[in-house]
Amino acid sequence: MSSSSFEAESYDHLLKPADLTTWKPLWYFNYYRIALGCIFVLMALYGDELKLRGDVNSPLLFTVSLFYLLVGIIAVFSVLKRWPDFTGQVYTLTVIDILFITFIMHAAGGAGSGWGVLLVVAMAGSSLIMSLRAVLFFALFASMIVLGEQFYTQTLIFQPNTSLAQSGMLALVILVVSLSIHLLANKLRESEALAAERGSDLANMVQLTRYVIKQMQTGIVVLNRLDQVHLVNESARHQLGLKGDVEGVALIAVCSELSSRLSAWKTGRPSAKSTFRASEMSIDLLPHFARLGTDHKISGTLIFLEDIAAMAQQAQQLKLASLGQLTASIAHEIRNPLGAISHAGQLLAEAPDLSQSDLRLTEIIRKHALRVNTIVENILQLSRSGQSQPVQINLRDWLVQFVDEFCSDQHLDRTQDIATTFELKTIIVHFDTTQLYQVVWNICHNGLRYSQPGEGAAKLELRVGFTRKSHRAYLDIIDFGPGISTEEIERVFEPFFTKETEGTGLGLYIARGLCEANQARLNYLPAINGGSCFRITFADTRRVLPGI
């Protein structure tokens, strides 16, 4: 790299944005003056040998060119020092340009030599960085100098061969070109300023869009036309369990399940709208796809990932609100006649002349009236649970306290009948404490009825763990009973499903509803060593949505 280019590059770093249309053009124009001065000095010295000139006044050409070269060098340092001011330097150098080129033209024989075109170039360059008034003044000044040189040549030194018409035409060209270049430069500067403003607005809009996308609760994945990840927000990272930089990575390598849904969407298969899990312990996600670009030029794909747990929470809250209205009607329409039936059965049972078969019938009436009343109470309890109020819970501390209370109520041996296992010392979850107590109590009470442990073994096992990939804690409630058949697994969470004559079939249905209201999941897993395992998978504490 040459020293001059190094200085120019270094100088660029000193320029302010406004300098790009002021000092910087002046800087480069000074290099043009130096180059022009060097060329004319060489022509004055070696023009005859190289046959670069005709009848030229060599001493005048050499003197004027050397002076112009020195002016250009001094002007470079003047720009660096910013002294004198910008306007003073432009005006001074413009006058020098006009006088120098006029002397060169005169030394070469006048306007007919063709060197006058350099004056057009000089005025065009100065017009880029001067005001309109200054451009008009210096263009007229240059025109008068050209015409004055012609008058001097013809009248004072008696050279009749020079052309007045050429000088007049040159003066006119200088004036027209200077004004045209100035107006064009103004238009270009306005366009450049407008483009810079639009570019700044676009950059701000892109930055704002990226920020909004990253803060959205909905997962967003943007793919390029090669189905490679271009952008993924924080919600999608958590939902898909991504770590590290995945931009530029093919979607099939990031999440094969999502890639298969994308392929199904492109081919129009209905499986594109089915839910999926990025891993065994991750949440259920529902993808939505949108094409980016036009039909003629597809630039990529936009993928929305909906958290089914969050959607289920909203649906559960709406369902509970509707159920509250329904149960108010049930309490009035069912419990009143039910009370009358139960009371009539009691009065009938007190009659002295009833046979044993009649007493058996009154007992059936009382028993089933109580069962219907229990069903109504359970439904009322579900409707009264209302909106969940999740709080931070240290699951280890909470579970130790729960086990103590449960064992005391069920008359169990705390050290033998219930085993607890904790994967970590501290696991924080979000859940409504009252509803969590109700869910775990219900499942433990059911498990205790069916559990058939070996001699000296625990009747229940409560296991707390944490899945790092999905960042979700879980609680396994395991009993050692006969388990649930494959045919019945899908129905255990349906309302009123039970195999017992005493049960209502609402316990697990209520428990799952309460879990969904807290963005958690309740699932059945076959226990490894037999029995049943009900797993509560808690919400990701990083992405917990507020209750509705």
ChimeraX attribute file (.defattr): number of C-alpha atoms within 10 A of each C-alpha:
attribute: neighborCount
match mode: 1-to-1
recipient: residues
	/A:1	5
	/A:2	6
	/A:3	8
	/A:4	10
	/A:5	10
	/A:6	11
	/A:7	11
	/A:8	13
	/A:9	11
	/A:10	11
	/A:11	14
	/A:12	13
	/A:13	8
	/A:14	10
	/A:15	13
	/A:16	11
	/A:17	8
	/A:18	9
	/A:19	13
	/A:20	12
	/A:21	14
	/A:22	17
	/A:23	19
	/A:24	17
	/A:25	15
	/A:26	24
	/A:27	18
	/A:28	12
	/A:29	18
	/A:30	21
	/A:31	17
	/A:32	14
	/A:33	22
	/A:34	21
	/A:35	14
	/A:36	16
	/A:37	24
	/A:38	17
	/A:39	13
	/A:40	21
	/A:41	22
	/A:42	14
	/A:43	21
	/A:44	23
	/A:45	14
	/A:46	14
	/A:47	16
	/A:48	14
	/A:49	9
	/A:50	9
	/A:51	9
	/A:52	11
	/A:53	15
	/A:54	11
	/A:55	10
	/A:56	19
	/A:57	14
	/A:58	20
	/A:59	12
	/A:60	16
	/A:61	23
	/A:62	20
	/A:63	13
	/A:64	21
	/A:65	26
	/A:66	19
	/A:67	15
	/A:68	24
	/A:69	22
	/A:70	14
	/A:71	18
	/A:72	22
	/A:73	15
	/A:74	13
	/A:75	24
	/A:76	19
	/A:77	13
	/A:78	16
	/A:79	19
	/A:80	13
	/A:81	10
	/A:82	13
	/A:83	12
	/A:84	12
	/A:85	11
	/A:86	15
	/A:87	12
	/A:88	11
	/A:89	16
	/A:90	20
	/A:91	16
	/A:92	11
	/A:93	19
	/A:94	19
	/A:95	14
	/A:96	15
	/A:97	22
	/A:98	23
	/A:99	18
	/A:100	19
	/A:101	22
	/A:102	23
	/A:103	19
	/A:104	24
	/A:105	24
	/A:106	24
	/A:107	20
	/A:108	22
	/A:109	21
	/A:110	25
	/A:111	26
	/A:112	18
	/A:113	18
	/A:114	13
	/A:115	18
	/A:116	24
	/A:117	15
	/A:118	17
	/A:119	25
	/A:120	23
	/A:121	15
	/A:122	20
	/A:123	25
	/A:124	22
	/A:125	18
	/A:126	26
	/A:127	28
	/A:128	23
	/A:129	21
	/A:130	17
	/A:131	15
	/A:132	15
	/A:133	10
	/A:134	14
	/A:135	23
	/A:136	18
	/A:137	13
	/A:138	22
	/A:139	28
	/A:140	17
	/A:141	16
	/A:142	25
	/A:143	23
	/A:144	15
	/A:145	17
	/A:146	30
	/A:147	21
	/A:148	14
	/A:149	18
	/A:150	25
	/A:151	17
	/A:152	14
	/A:153	18
	/A:154	16
	/A:155	10
	/A:156	9
	/A:157	9
	/A:158	11
	/A:159	15
	/A:160	11
	/A:161	11
	/A:162	18
	/A:163	14
	/A:164	18
	/A:165	13
	/A:166	18
	/A:167	24
	/A:168	17
	/A:169	14
	/A:170	23
	/A:171	24
	/A:172	15
	/A:173	17
	/A:174	26
	/A:175	23
	/A:176	15
	/A:177	17
	/A:178	27
	/A:179	21
	/A:180	14
	/A:181	18
	/A:182	23
	/A:183	16
	/A:184	14
	/A:185	16
	/A:186	17
	/A:187	12
	/A:188	12
	/A:189	14
	/A:190	12
	/A:191	12
	/A:192	12
	/A:193	12
	/A:194	12
	/A:195	12
	/A:196	12
	/A:197	12
	/A:198	12
	/A:199	12
	/A:200	12
	/A:201	12
	/A:202	12
	/A:203	12
	/A:204	12
	/A:205	12
	/A:206	12
	/A:207	12
	/A:208	12
	/A:209	12
	/A:210	14
	/A:211	12
	/A:212	12
	/A:213	19
	/A:214	18
	/A:215	13
	/A:216	13
	/A:217	19
	/A:218	17
	/A:219	24
	/A:220	22
	/A:221	23
	/A:222	21
	/A:223	23
	/A:224	17
	/A:225	16
	/A:226	13
	/A:227	18
	/A:228	21
	/A:229	22
	/A:230	19
	/A:231	18
	/A:232	21
	/A:233	20
	/A:234	19
	/A:235	23
	/A:236	23
	/A:237	17
	/A:238	19
	/A:239	25
	/A:240	22
	/A:241	18
	/A:242	17
	/A:243	9
	/A:244	6
	/A:245	9
	/A:246	17
	/A:247	15
	/A:248	14
	/A:249	15
	/A:250	18
	/A:251	22
	/A:252	15
	/A:253	11
	/A:254	18
	/A:255	16
	/A:256	13
	/A:257	16
	/A:258	23
	/A:259	17
	/A:260	15
	/A:261	23
	/A:262	24
	/A:263	13
	/A:264	15
	/A:265	18
	/A:266	12
	/A:267	10
	/A:268	10
	/A:269	12
	/A:270	10
	/A:271	13
	/A:272	22
	/A:273	15
	/A:274	12
	/A:275	18
	/A:276	18
	/A:277	16
	/A:278	20
	/A:279	15
	/A:280	11
	/A:281	17
	/A:282	21
	/A:283	25
	/A:284	21
	/A:285	21
	/A:286	18
	/A:287	21
	/A:288	17
	/A:289	18
	/A:290	12
	/A:291	15
	/A:292	16
	/A:293	12
	/A:294	9
	/A:295	8
	/A:296	6
	/A:297	9
	/A:298	12
	/A:299	15
	/A:300	19
	/A:301	21
	/A:302	16
	/A:303	19
	/A:304	17
	/A:305	22
	/A:306	21
	/A:307	21
	/A:308	17
	/A:309	20
	/A:310	22
	/A:311	14
	/A:312	19
	/A:313	23
	/A:314	18
	/A:315	15
	/A:316	20
	/A:317	22
	/A:318	14
	/A:319	13
	/A:320	21
	/A:321	15
	/A:322	12
	/A:323	18
	/A:324	20
	/A:325	11
	/A:326	14
	/A:327	20
	/A:328	12
	/A:329	12
	/A:330	16
	/A:331	16
	/A:332	11
	/A:333	11
	/A:334	14
	/A:335	17
	/A:336	12
	/A:337	11
	/A:338	17
	/A:339	14
	/A:340	12
	/A:341	14
	/A:342	20
	/A:343	15
	/A:344	14
	/A:345	19
	/A:346	15
	/A:347	10
	/A:348	15
	/A:349	19
	/A:350	11
	/A:351	10
	/A:352	7
	/A:353	8
	/A:354	13
	/A:355	10
	/A:356	9
	/A:357	9
	/A:358	13
	/A:359	16
	/A:360	13
	/A:361	14
	/A:362	20
	/A:363	15
	/A:364	13
	/A:365	18
	/A:366	18
	/A:367	14
	/A:368	13
	/A:369	19
	/A:370	15
	/A:371	16
	/A:372	15
	/A:373	18
	/A:374	14
	/A:375	16
	/A:376	18
	/A:377	15
	/A:378	17
	/A:379	19
	/A:380	18
	/A:381	14
	/A:382	21
	/A:383	22
	/A:384	14
	/A:385	15
	/A:386	14
	/A:387	18
	/A:388	22
	/A:389	16
	/A:390	21
	/A:391	13
	/A:392	13
	/A:393	17
	/A:394	14
	/A:395	22
	/A:396	19
	/A:397	12
	/A:398	13
	/A:399	19
	/A:400	11
	/A:401	11
	/A:402	15
	/A:403	20
	/A:404	15
	/A:405	14
	/A:406	17
	/A:407	15
	/A:408	12
	/A:409	9
	/A:410	10
	/A:411	10
	/A:412	15
	/A:413	12
	/A:414	15
	/A:415	11
	/A:416	12
	/A:417	17
	/A:418	22
	/A:419	16
	/A:420	17
	/A:421	13
	/A:422	15
	/A:423	12
	/A:424	10
	/A:425	10
	/A:426	12
	/A:427	19
	/A:428	16
	/A:429	22
	/A:430	22
	/A:431	24
	/A:432	20
	/A:433	16
	/A:434	12
	/A:435	19
	/A:436	19
	/A:437	14
	/A:438	16
	/A:439	21
	/A:440	22
	/A:441	17
	/A:442	16
	/A:443	18
	/A:444	23
	/A:445	13
	/A:446	14
	/A:447	24
	/A:448	19
	/A:449	11
	/A:450	16
	/A:451	20
	/A:452	17
	/A:453	15
	/A:454	9
	/A:455	7
	/A:456	8
	/A:457	13
	/A:458	20
	/A:459	24
	/A:460	23
	/A:461	19
	/A:462	21
	/A:463	17
	/A:464	22
	/A:465	17
	/A:466	18
	/A:467	13
	/A:468	11
	/A:469	17
	/A:470	21
	/A:471	17
	/A:472	22
	/A:473	24
	/A:474	22
	/A:475	22
	/A:476	24
	/A:477	23
	/A:478	28
	/A:479	29
	/A:480	23
	/A:481	19
	/A:482	12
	/A:483	18
	/A:484	16
	/A:485	9
	/A:486	9
	/A:487	8
	/A:488	11
	/A:489	14
	/A:490	10
	/A:491	13
	/A:492	20
	/A:493	22
	/A:494	15
	/A:495	14
	/A:496	16
	/A:497	17
	/A:498	17
	/A:499	10
	/A:500	8
	/A:501	8
	/A:502	10
	/A:503	14
	/A:504	18
	/A:505	20
	/A:506	19
	/A:507	23
	/A:508	21
	/A:509	18
	/A:510	23
	/A:511	24
	/A:512	20
	/A:513	24
	/A:514	29
	/A:515	26
	/A:516	25
	/A:517	31
	/A:518	31
	/A:519	28
	/A:520	26
	/A:521	22
	/A:522	23
	/A:523	14
	/A:524	17
	/A:525	17
	/A:526	16
	/A:527	17
	/A:528	9
	/A:529	7
	/A:530	14
	/A:531	20
	/A:532	23
	/A:533	24
	/A:534	22
	/A:535	19
	/A:536	23
	/A:537	24
	/A:538	24
	/A:539	26
	/A:540	21
	/A:541	14
	/A:542	10
	/A:543	12
	/A:544	16
	/A:545	15
	/A:546	11
	/A:547	15
	/A:548	11
